[in-house]
Amino acid sequence: MACCYHNVFNWLHILAAIRFCKKKIFDFSSDFYKTSIWLECYSDVIFPVGHPSKWNTHEEVRSEVVLSPEW
């Protein structure tokens, strides 16, 4: 567990140093954490579905009522 605290303190120091130098924290993060990269990586497998009011569905499907389970 001590290693986790050690990493947290390192990150706190790094963030404080970046702020002290009046730099942007995001300039020091990997591109892999940026939305544009995620969109590019998953663009072939994730398709936007749009708003439900724009969906082309059968009336039979639209008329179904789906309730959440009772816990």
C-alpha positions as CSV (number, residue, x, y, z in Angstrom):
1,M,0.0,0.0,0.0
2,A,2.9,2.3,0.6
3,C,3.8,2.3,-3.1
4,C,0.3,3.8,-3.9
5,Y,0.9,6.7,-1.5
6,H,4.3,7.2,-3.0
7,N,2.9,7.5,-6.5
8,V,0.2,9.9,-5.3
9,F,2.7,12.2,-3.7
10,N,4.9,12.1,-6.8
11,W,1.9,13.2,-8.9
12,L,0.9,15.9,-6.5
13,H,4.5,17.3,-6.6
14,I,4.5,17.1,-10.4
15,L,1.2,18.9,-10.7
16,A,2.3,21.6,-8.3
17,A,5.5,22.1,-10.2
18,I,3.7,22.5,-13.5
19,R,1.3,25.0,-12.0
20,F,4.1,26.9,-10.3
21,C,5.8,27.3,-13.7
22,K,2.4,28.6,-15.1
23,K,2.2,25.8,-17.7
24,K,-0.8,23.8,-18.8
25,I,-1.1,20.4,-17.2
26,F,-2.6,18.9,-20.4
27,D,0.6,19.8,-22.3
28,F,2.4,17.2,-20.1
29,S,-0.1,14.4,-20.5
30,S,0.1,11.6,-23.1
31,D,-1.9,12.0,-26.3
32,F,-3.6,8.7,-25.5
33,Y,-5.7,10.4,-22.9
34,K,-7.1,13.0,-25.3
35,T,-10.6,12.7,-26.8
36,S,-9.4,13.3,-30.4
37,I,-7.1,10.2,-30.1
38,W,-9.9,8.0,-28.6
39,L,-12.2,9.1,-31.4
40,E,-9.7,8.2,-34.1
41,C,-8.8,4.9,-32.5
42,Y,-12.4,3.7,-32.2
43,S,-13.9,5.3,-35.2
44,D,-14.1,2.0,-37.1
45,V,-15.9,0.1,-34.3
46,I,-18.1,2.8,-32.6
47,F,-21.0,4.2,-34.5
48,P,-23.1,7.1,-33.1
49,V,-26.7,6.2,-32.7
50,G,-28.2,9.7,-32.6
51,H,-31.2,10.8,-30.7
52,P,-34.0,8.1,-30.2
53,S,-36.5,10.4,-31.9
54,K,-34.6,10.1,-35.1
55,W,-34.4,6.3,-35.1
56,N,-36.2,4.3,-37.8
57,T,-38.0,1.7,-35.7
58,H,-41.2,-0.4,-36.2
59,E,-44.3,0.7,-34.3
60,E,-44.4,-2.7,-32.6
61,V,-41.0,-2.0,-31.1
62,R,-41.8,1.6,-30.1
63,S,-45.0,0.5,-28.3
64,E,-43.1,-1.9,-26.0
65,V,-42.8,-0.7,-22.5
66,V,-39.6,-1.8,-20.8
67,L,-39.5,-1.5,-17.0
68,S,-36.4,-1.5,-14.9
69,P,-36.0,-4.6,-12.6
70,E,-37.3,-4.4,-9.1
71,W,-34.4,-4.7,-6.6
